[in-house]
Amino acid sequence: MQGRFCRVVSLDPELHAADLYAANSEDKEGRMWSYLAYGPFSSFEDYLAKMNESWLKEDWHIHAIIDERSGLASGLASYMRIEPEAGSIEVGAIMYSPRLQRTTTGTCPFLDE
C-alpha cells in the first residue's frame, strides 16, 4: 500500500531487519514492548533470530511500515490467525518505533491532502 507519508510492504528480513532494529533501539526504556510477548532485544542477532523463527509464520502476514521521507522501515503491523471459515482475522503485533510514534505517519498514514 502506498500512502502520502508511508508505504506498507511485506516484511523482508534482508531489507528491513537492520532498519527496524535500529529504530526500535531508540526506545531506551523498552516501553514499546510492554504489551508484546517478546522484546526488547539486546542484539541485532537476537532480533533477527526472533524475526526469522517466530514472526514469519505461515498464517501471519507481517508488514513493514516504511517512512517516505527517510526511506527507512520504522514499524510493523500484522494480520494473523486468519480463519476464513470463521470470517476472522486478527490485526496485531503492532510495533511503532520511536521514529514513528507521535508523527503524522504514525497517526494518519494514508491521508490524501
Secondary structure as the mmCIF struct_conf table of DSSP 4:
data_model
#
loop_
_struct_conf.conf_type_id
_struct_conf.id
_struct_conf.beg_label_comp_id
_struct_conf.beg_label_asym_id
_struct_conf.beg_label_seq_id
_struct_conf.end_label_comp_id
_struct_conf.end_label_asym_id
_struct_conf.end_label_seq_id
STRN STRN1 GLN A 2 GLN A 2
BEND BEND1 ARG A 4 PHE A 5
STRN STRN2 CYS A 6 SER A 10
HELX_RH_AL_P HELX_RH_AL_P1 PRO A 13 ASN A 24
TURN_TY1_P TURN_TY1_P1 SER A 25 GLU A 26
TURN_TY1_P TURN_TY1_P2 LYS A 28 GLU A 29
HELX_RH_3T_P HELX_RH_3T_P1 ARG A 31 TRP A 33
TURN_TY1_P TURN_TY1_P3 SER A 34 TYR A 35
BEND BEND2 LEU A 36 TYR A 38
BEND BEND3 SER A 42 SER A 43
HELX_RH_AL_P HELX_RH_AL_P2 PHE A 44 LYS A 50
HELX_RH_PI_P HELX_RH_PI_P1 MET A 51 TRP A 55
BEND BEND4 LEU A 56 LEU A 56
TURN_TY1_P TURN_TY1_P4 GLU A 58 ASP A 59
STRN STRN3 HIS A 61 ASP A 67
TURN_TY1_P TURN_TY1_P5 GLU A 68 SER A 70
STRN STRN4 ALA A 73 GLU A 83
HELX_RH_3T_P HELX_RH_3T_P2 PRO A 84 ALA A 86
TURN_TY1_P TURN_TY1_P6 GLY A 87 GLY A 87
STRN STRN5 SER A 88 TYR A 96
TURN_TY1_P TURN_TY1_P7 PRO A 98 ARG A 102
BEND BEND5 THR A 103 THR A 103
HELX_RH_AL_P HELX_RH_AL_P3 THR A 104 THR A 107
TURN_TY1_P TURN_TY1_P8 PRO A 109 PHE A 110
#
